Structure formats: structure tokens, C-alpha cells
Amino acid sequence: MITGNALIREAIAALNAAGVDGAARDARLLLAHALGVAPDRLTLVLPDAVNAAQADAFHAAIAQRAKRQPVAQIIGQRMFYGRNFLVTPDTLDPRPETEVLIAAALAQPFPRVLDIGTGTGCILLTLLAENQQAVGQGVDLSPAALDVAQRNAVALGLDTRAEFSLSDWGTAATGRFDLIVSNPPYIALAEMAGLSPEVTGWEPAMALTDGGDGLAAYRAILADAPRLLSDAGRVIVEFGPTQADAIRAIGDAAGFTSAQLHHDLDGRDRCLVFSQ
């Protein structure tokens, strides 16, 4: 007989040996998933015996984590703004700091929203879930990511108010939107080598970097946005903590007269709200 406690001890040692930060936390999350219990209830069942199938599933998950696959990909989901989203290696893992963009977007009404580079759809679908009167479109250059976004829309019961289309930034979008949002690839190619193996080895490169200075997406999105915005519409973009001035200048060149800066919970520059 093997217990949950024994499996946890074994897993923490294996993950520490692999250089995984937060080994204890990850081991607990993966064991909870293997056992089919909520993470906050895991302590209650740790003394209990674990059957062979559950132990095998846990060992397989730990082996993947030791290869630096992100926990969200292993368990297949990530919590964002209080909702679970399907994630795969075809999509960027939703980050908590993106919730700053959500809060900024919800500060004003928006009947129609466009999410450029939608990935999992977490931004668009969260906005639609929080604004029951809104409809929206998500666009992405990756068919695999669009499939994930569509599946998330169905799982959240939002597929009647969200549509997804293949597009190079917003070029395929038509009509007018009250809100355009985007968390595009903003990591400069020169910075990629400094990222963790969880990012560089498992998340799609096209969602991370433009292969250049990290600003190409903003040039494309902000230049095209006036074509797509309704009167008094807004554009909200997320970016890295050193890019605010450069992106503000891109917005100025595109004709935006106002740009409001928002910070994440760590006090870092995180998103700009542009208006005409």
C-alpha cells in the first residue's frame, strides 16, 4: 500500500532534483488532479491509500513536470478570473497579471468586443461572462488555438455570443467594435533565452515573440484599430513592464489622443487604454 503522503514526498524529491521551482506546490496540485479531489481538500486524503491507477497517473504527471512542462498543460486547465479554461501546448497559459486588462475593460460598457490574438479565449470569454449584454469576436493566426478558444466558449456556455476567426492580427475583422483588446507577443527575440524552460520549451513561440523588438504587434494593431473602432471606442493592450513609453508613442502615431496606464498588483506597468 502506498499513501498520498508517500507519493508527495517522493514527488517533491524528484522535482527538486529536476530544478523545478515550487516543487511542493506543484506536487500537491498534480496529486489532487490524479486523485480527482479539489486541491484544498488534498490534506484530508493524504493519509489514505492510493490505488495503482491513481499512482500511475501521478507518476506520469510528475515525469512531465520534471521535463518542465507547465502544470496547467499537464492537468489541462488554468483558473483565470474565477473560471477554468482549457489550455494546451498550442496556447499561451493565462497569467494572473492579465486580469488587470480585464478590470480596465470592465470599467466602461462595451456592447461589442474584438480580442486580437485570442489564444485560449480567456480575455474575450471573461469579458462576455462579466458583461451579459455583450457579444464578441476572437481572432488568431493559429487554427489550433482557435479550436481551444471555441471549446472554452462551449464549456462556459458563451458560444452563442462569441465567434472565432482566423486572422493575421485584426486584418480579417470587419464591422465596428466598442472595445478592442489584445495581449500580443511582446517579448523581444533577444530576451527569449532568459525565459524559463516552462515557457520556451512548452508554450508556442508565436504567442511569445515577434522575432524582433517585441513591438511589431502593437504597430499592426494600433494602426488598424481606427478602422475597427466605433465612436468613443477603446483599445486596451497588455505589454511587458518596460514597454509603456514605446507603445504610447506607437499609439500617438496612430492618432490616439489619450492613453491611460494601468499597473499590475506588483506595481509594474501592464496595460494601456487608448481612446480617440
C-alpha positions as a Markdown table, in Angstrom:
| # | Residue | x | y | z |
|---|---|---|---|---|
| 1 | Met | 0.0 | 0.0 | 0.0 |
| 2 | Ile | 1.2 | 3.5 | -0.8 |
| 3 | Thr | -0.3 | 6.6 | 0.6 |
| 4 | Gly | -0.7 | 10.1 | -0.7 |
| 5 | Asn | 1.9 | 11.3 | 1.8 |
| 6 | Ala | 4.5 | 8.9 | 0.5 |
| 7 | Leu | 3.8 | 9.9 | -3.1 |
| 8 | Ile | 4.1 | 13.6 | -2.2 |
| 9 | Arg | 7.5 | 13.1 | -0.5 |
| 10 | Glu | 8.8 | 11.1 | -3.5 |
| 11 | Ala | 7.5 | 13.6 | -6.0 |
| 12 | Ile | 9.0 | 16.6 | -4.2 |
| 13 | Ala | 12.4 | 15.0 | -4.2 |
| 14 | Ala | 12.1 | 14.2 | -7.9 |
| 15 | Leu | 11.0 | 17.8 | -8.8 |
| 16 | Asn | 13.7 | 19.4 | -6.7 |
| 17 | Ala | 16.3 | 17.2 | -8.4 |
| 18 | Ala | 15.0 | 18.4 | -11.8 |
| 19 | Gly | 15.3 | 22.1 | -10.7 |
| 20 | Val | 11.6 | 22.8 | -10.6 |
| 21 | Asp | 10.7 | 25.9 | -8.5 |
| 22 | Gly | 7.8 | 25.4 | -6.2 |
| 23 | Ala | 8.1 | 21.6 | -6.1 |
| 24 | Ala | 5.9 | 21.1 | -3.1 |
| 25 | Arg | 3.1 | 23.2 | -4.5 |
| 26 | Asp | 3.2 | 21.5 | -7.9 |
| 27 | Ala | 3.3 | 18.0 | -6.4 |
| 28 | Arg | 0.2 | 18.8 | -4.4 |
| 29 | Leu | -1.6 | 20.2 | -7.4 |
| 30 | Leu | -0.8 | 17.2 | -9.5 |
| 31 | Leu | -1.7 | 14.7 | -6.8 |
| 32 | Ala | -5.0 | 16.4 | -6.3 |
| 33 | His | -5.6 | 16.1 | -10.1 |
| 34 | Ala | -4.6 | 12.4 | -10.1 |
| 35 | Leu | -6.9 | 11.7 | -7.2 |
| 36 | Gly | -9.8 | 13.7 | -8.5 |
| 37 | Val | -10.1 | 15.9 | -5.4 |
| 38 | Ala | -10.1 | 19.7 | -5.0 |
| 39 | Pro | -6.6 | 21.0 | -4.1 |
| 40 | Asp | -7.9 | 22.5 | -0.9 |
| 41 | Arg | -9.1 | 19.0 | 0.2 |
| 42 | Leu | -5.9 | 17.2 | -0.5 |
| 43 | Thr | -4.6 | 17.3 | 3.1 |
| 44 | Leu | -7.7 | 15.3 | 4.2 |
| 45 | Val | -6.9 | 12.3 | 2.0 |
| 46 | Leu | -3.1 | 12.3 | 2.1 |
| 47 | Pro | -3.0 | 9.5 | 4.8 |
| 48 | Asp | -5.2 | 7.3 | 2.7 |
| 49 | Ala | -4.1 | 4.5 | 0.3 |
| 50 | Val | -3.8 | 5.4 | -3.3 |
| 51 | Asn | -4.8 | 2.8 | -5.9 |
| 52 | Ala | -2.5 | 1.7 | -8.7 |
| 53 | Ala | -4.2 | 3.6 | -11.5 |
| 54 | Gln | -4.1 | 6.9 | -9.5 |
| 55 | Ala | -0.5 | 6.3 | -8.6 |
| 56 | Asp | 0.5 | 5.6 | -12.2 |
| 57 | Ala | -1.3 | 8.8 | -13.3 |
| 58 | Phe | 0.5 | 10.8 | -10.7 |
| 59 | His | 3.9 | 9.3 | -11.6 |
| 60 | Ala | 3.3 | 10.2 | -15.2 |
| 61 | Ala | 2.3 | 13.7 | -14.3 |
| 62 | Ile | 5.4 | 14.2 | -12.2 |
| 63 | Ala | 7.6 | 12.8 | -15.0 |
| 64 | Gln | 6.1 | 15.5 | -17.3 |
| 65 | Arg | 6.6 | 18.3 | -14.7 |
| 66 | Ala | 10.2 | 17.1 | -14.3 |
| 67 | Lys | 10.6 | 17.8 | -18.1 |
| 68 | Arg | 9.4 | 21.3 | -17.2 |
| 69 | Gln | 6.0 | 21.0 | -18.8 |
| 70 | Pro | 3.7 | 23.6 | -17.0 |
| 71 | Val | 1.3 | 22.2 | -14.5 |
| 72 | Ala | -1.6 | 23.8 | -16.4 |
| 73 | Gln | -0.8 | 21.9 | -19.5 |
| 74 | Ile | -0.5 | 18.6 | -17.6 |
| 75 | Ile | -3.8 | 19.0 | -15.9 |
| 76 | Gly | -5.3 | 20.6 | -19.0 |
| 77 | Gln | -6.7 | 23.7 | -17.4 |
| 78 | Arg | -5.9 | 27.0 | -15.7 |
| 79 | Met | -8.0 | 29.3 | -13.5 |
| 80 | Phe | -8.4 | 32.8 | -14.8 |
| 81 | Tyr | -10.7 | 35.4 | -13.3 |
| 82 | Gly | -12.5 | 32.7 | -11.3 |
| 83 | Arg | -13.2 | 30.4 | -14.3 |
| 84 | Asn | -11.4 | 27.3 | -15.6 |
| 85 | Phe | -10.0 | 27.5 | -19.1 |
| 86 | Leu | -8.7 | 24.6 | -21.2 |
| 87 | Val | -5.1 | 25.1 | -22.0 |
| 88 | Thr | -2.8 | 23.1 | -24.4 |
| 89 | Pro | 0.7 | 23.5 | -25.8 |
| 90 | Asp | -1.0 | 25.4 | -28.7 |
| 91 | Thr | -1.9 | 28.3 | -26.4 |
| 92 | Leu | -0.4 | 30.7 | -24.0 |
| 93 | Asp | -1.1 | 29.8 | -20.4 |
| 94 | Pro | -3.3 | 32.6 | -19.0 |
| 95 | Arg | -1.4 | 34.7 | -16.5 |
| 96 | Pro | -2.8 | 36.4 | -13.4 |
| 97 | Glu | -1.4 | 39.8 | -14.5 |
| 98 | Thr | -3.8 | 39.8 | -17.5 |
| 99 | Glu | -6.6 | 40.3 | -15.0 |
| 100 | Val | -5.5 | 43.9 | -14.9 |
| 101 | Leu | -6.6 | 44.2 | -18.5 |
| 102 | Ile | -10.0 | 42.7 | -17.7 |
| 103 | Ala | -10.6 | 45.2 | -14.9 |
| 104 | Ala | -9.7 | 48.1 | -17.1 |
| 105 | Ala | -12.0 | 46.8 | -19.8 |
| 106 | Leu | -14.9 | 46.4 | -17.4 |
| 107 | Ala | -14.6 | 50.0 | -16.2 |
| 108 | Gln | -16.8 | 51.1 | -19.2 |
| 109 | Pro | -19.7 | 49.4 | -21.1 |
| 110 | Phe | -18.9 | 47.7 | -24.4 |
| 111 | Pro | -21.7 | 46.1 | -26.5 |
| 112 | Arg | -19.2 | 44.6 | -29.0 |
| 113 | Val | -15.6 | 43.5 | -28.3 |
| 114 | Leu | -12.8 | 42.2 | -30.5 |
| 115 | Asp | -9.9 | 40.1 | -29.0 |
| 116 | Ile | -6.9 | 40.1 | -31.2 |
| 117 | Gly | -4.6 | 37.1 | -30.7 |
| 118 | Thr | -7.2 | 35.4 | -28.6 |
| 119 | Gly | -5.3 | 32.2 | -27.7 |
| 120 | Thr | -7.4 | 30.3 | -25.2 |
| 121 | Gly | -10.1 | 32.9 | -25.5 |
| 122 | Cys | -9.7 | 33.8 | -21.8 |
| 123 | Ile | -9.8 | 37.5 | -22.3 |
| 124 | Leu | -12.8 | 37.6 | -24.7 |
| 125 | Leu | -14.8 | 34.9 | -22.8 |
| 126 | Thr | -14.2 | 36.5 | -19.4 |
| 127 | Leu | -15.4 | 39.9 | -20.7 |
| 128 | Leu | -18.5 | 38.3 | -22.2 |
| 129 | Ala | -19.2 | 36.3 | -19.0 |
| 130 | Glu | -18.9 | 39.5 | -16.9 |
| 131 | Asn | -21.0 | 41.6 | -19.4 |
| 132 | Gln | -24.1 | 39.6 | -20.2 |
| 133 | Gln | -25.2 | 42.1 | -22.9 |
| 134 | Ala | -22.0 | 42.0 | -24.9 |
| 135 | Val | -21.1 | 39.9 | -28.0 |
| 136 | Gly | -17.6 | 39.5 | -29.4 |
| 137 | Gln | -15.1 | 38.1 | -31.8 |
| 138 | Gly | -11.8 | 36.5 | -31.2 |
| 139 | Val | -9.1 | 36.3 | -33.9 |
| 140 | Asp | -5.9 | 34.4 | -34.0 |
| 141 | Leu | -3.4 | 33.2 | -36.6 |
| 142 | Ser | -3.3 | 29.7 | -35.1 |
| 143 | Pro | -6.1 | 27.3 | -36.1 |
| 144 | Ala | -5.2 | 25.1 | -33.1 |
| 145 | Ala | -5.6 | 28.0 | -30.7 |
| 146 | Leu | -8.9 | 28.9 | -32.2 |
| 147 | Asp | -10.1 | 25.4 | -31.6 |
| 148 | Val | -9.1 | 25.7 | -27.9 |
| 149 | Ala | -10.9 | 29.0 | -27.7 |
| 150 | Gln | -14.1 | 27.6 | -29.3 |
| 151 | Arg | -14.1 | 24.6 | -26.8 |
| 152 | Asn | -13.7 | 27.1 | -23.9 |
| 153 | Ala | -16.6 | 29.1 | -25.3 |
| 154 | Val | -18.8 | 26.0 | -25.4 |
| 155 | Ala | -17.7 | 24.9 | -21.9 |
| 156 | Leu | -18.6 | 28.3 | -20.4 |
| 157 | Gly | -21.9 | 28.5 | -22.3 |
| 158 | Leu | -20.8 | 31.5 | -24.3 |
| 159 | Asp | -20.6 | 30.1 | -27.8 |
| 160 | Thr | -23.8 | 31.9 | -28.9 |
| 161 | Arg | -22.2 | 35.3 | -28.1 |
| 162 | Ala | -18.6 | 34.6 | -29.2 |
| 163 | Glu | -17.3 | 33.8 | -32.7 |
| 164 | Phe | -13.7 | 33.0 | -33.6 |
| 165 | Ser | -11.9 | 33.6 | -36.9 |
| 166 | Leu | -8.5 | 33.0 | -38.5 |
| 167 | Ser | -6.8 | 36.4 | -38.9 |
| 168 | Asp | -3.3 | 38.0 | -39.1 |
| 169 | Trp | -3.9 | 40.5 | -36.2 |
| 170 | Gly | -7.2 | 42.3 | -36.9 |
| 171 | Thr | -7.0 | 42.3 | -40.7 |
| 172 | Ala | -9.9 | 39.8 | -41.2 |
| 173 | Ala | -12.1 | 41.5 | -38.7 |
| 174 | Thr | -15.0 | 43.6 | -40.1 |
| 175 | Gly | -17.5 | 45.9 | -38.6 |
| 176 | Arg | -17.1 | 48.3 | -35.6 |
| 177 | Phe | -16.2 | 47.4 | -32.1 |
| 178 | Asp | -16.7 | 49.4 | -28.9 |
| 179 | Leu | -13.6 | 47.7 | -27.4 |
| 180 | Ile | -10.5 | 46.1 | -28.9 |
| 181 | Val | -8.3 | 44.1 | -26.5 |
| 182 | Ser | -5.1 | 42.2 | -27.0 |
| 183 | Asn | -2.3 | 40.5 | -25.1 |
| 184 | Pro | 0.0 | 40.0 | -28.1 |
| 185 | Pro | 3.6 | 38.6 | -28.2 |
| 186 | Tyr | 5.7 | 41.3 | -26.7 |
| 187 | Ile | 9.0 | 39.5 | -25.8 |
| 188 | Ala | 11.9 | 40.7 | -27.9 |
| 189 | Leu | 13.9 | 37.9 | -29.6 |
| 190 | Ala | 17.0 | 38.9 | -27.6 |
| 191 | Glu | 15.1 | 38.2 | -24.3 |
| 192 | Met | 13.9 | 34.8 | -25.2 |
| 193 | Ala | 17.0 | 33.0 | -24.0 |
| 194 | Gly | 16.4 | 34.3 | -20.5 |
| 195 | Leu | 12.9 | 32.8 | -20.1 |
| 196 | Ser | 12.3 | 29.7 | -18.1 |
| 197 | Pro | 12.2 | 26.2 | -19.7 |
| 198 | Glu | 8.5 | 26.1 | -18.9 |
| 199 | Val | 7.9 | 29.0 | -21.3 |
| 200 | Thr | 10.5 | 28.4 | -24.1 |
| 201 | Gly | 10.0 | 24.6 | -24.2 |
| 202 | Trp | 6.3 | 24.3 | -24.0 |
| 203 | Glu | 4.4 | 27.5 | -25.0 |
| 204 | Pro | 4.0 | 28.5 | -28.6 |
| 205 | Ala | 6.8 | 30.8 | -29.8 |
| 206 | Met | 4.4 | 32.8 | -31.9 |
| 207 | Ala | 2.4 | 33.8 | -28.8 |
| 208 | Leu | 5.6 | 34.9 | -27.1 |
| 209 | Thr | 7.8 | 36.9 | -29.5 |
| 210 | Asp | 7.5 | 38.6 | -32.9 |
| 211 | Gly | 11.1 | 37.6 | -33.6 |
| 212 | Gly | 12.2 | 41.2 | -33.4 |
| 213 | Asp | 11.9 | 44.0 | -30.9 |
| 214 | Gly | 8.7 | 42.8 | -29.3 |
| 215 | Leu | 6.7 | 45.8 | -30.7 |
| 216 | Ala | 5.5 | 44.6 | -34.1 |
| 217 | Ala | 2.1 | 43.5 | -32.9 |
| 218 | Tyr | 1.4 | 47.0 | -31.4 |
| 219 | Arg | 2.3 | 48.7 | -34.6 |
| 220 | Ala | -0.1 | 46.5 | -36.6 |
| 221 | Ile | -3.0 | 46.6 | -34.1 |
| 222 | Leu | -2.9 | 50.3 | -33.3 |
| 223 | Ala | -2.5 | 51.3 | -36.9 |
| 224 | Asp | -5.5 | 49.2 | -37.9 |
| 225 | Ala | -7.7 | 50.0 | -34.9 |
| 226 | Pro | -9.3 | 53.2 | -36.1 |
| 227 | Arg | -10.8 | 51.2 | -39.0 |
| 228 | Leu | -12.5 | 48.9 | -36.5 |
| 229 | Leu | -13.4 | 51.2 | -33.6 |
| 230 | Ser | -16.9 | 52.7 | -33.0 |
| 231 | Asp | -17.2 | 56.3 | -31.9 |
| 232 | Ala | -15.7 | 56.6 | -28.4 |
| 233 | Gly | -14.3 | 53.1 | -28.7 |
| 234 | Arg | -11.3 | 51.9 | -26.7 |
| 235 | Val | -8.2 | 49.8 | -27.4 |
| 236 | Ile | -6.6 | 48.0 | -24.4 |
| 237 | Val | -3.2 | 46.3 | -24.9 |
| 238 | Glu | -1.1 | 44.4 | -22.4 |
| 239 | Phe | 2.7 | 44.6 | -22.6 |
| 240 | Gly | 5.9 | 44.0 | -20.7 |
| 241 | Pro | 6.9 | 46.3 | -17.8 |
| 242 | Thr | 9.5 | 48.3 | -19.8 |
| 243 | Gln | 7.5 | 48.9 | -23.0 |
| 244 | Ala | 4.9 | 51.6 | -22.0 |
| 245 | Asp | 6.7 | 54.6 | -23.5 |
| 246 | Ala | 7.4 | 52.9 | -26.8 |
| 247 | Ile | 3.8 | 51.7 | -27.1 |
| 248 | Arg | 2.4 | 55.0 | -26.1 |
| 249 | Ala | 4.4 | 56.6 | -29.0 |
| 250 | Ile | 3.0 | 54.0 | -31.4 |
| 251 | Gly | -0.5 | 55.0 | -30.3 |
| 252 | Asp | 0.3 | 58.7 | -30.8 |
| 253 | Ala | 1.5 | 58.0 | -34.3 |
| 254 | Ala | -1.8 | 56.1 | -35.0 |
| 255 | Gly | -3.8 | 59.1 | -34.0 |
| 256 | Phe | -4.9 | 58.2 | -30.5 |
| 257 | Thr | -5.2 | 61.3 | -28.3 |
| 258 | Ser | -5.4 | 59.6 | -24.9 |
| 259 | Ala | -3.6 | 56.7 | -23.2 |
| 260 | Gln | -4.3 | 55.6 | -19.7 |
| 261 | Leu | -1.6 | 53.5 | -18.0 |
| 262 | His | -2.6 | 50.6 | -15.6 |
| 263 | His | -0.3 | 48.7 | -13.3 |
| 264 | Asp | -0.4 | 45.1 | -12.1 |
| 265 | Leu | -0.5 | 44.0 | -8.5 |
| 266 | Asp | 3.3 | 44.2 | -8.3 |
| 267 | Gly | 3.2 | 47.8 | -9.4 |
| 268 | Arg | 4.6 | 47.2 | -12.8 |
| 269 | Asp | 3.4 | 48.9 | -16.0 |
| 270 | Arg | 1.0 | 46.3 | -17.5 |
| 271 | Cys | -1.6 | 47.8 | -19.9 |
| 272 | Leu | -2.6 | 50.9 | -21.8 |
| 273 | Val | -6.1 | 52.1 | -22.6 |
| 274 | Phe | -6.2 | 54.1 | -25.8 |
| 275 | Ser | -9.1 | 56.3 | -26.9 |
| 276 | Gln | -9.6 | 58.6 | -29.9 |
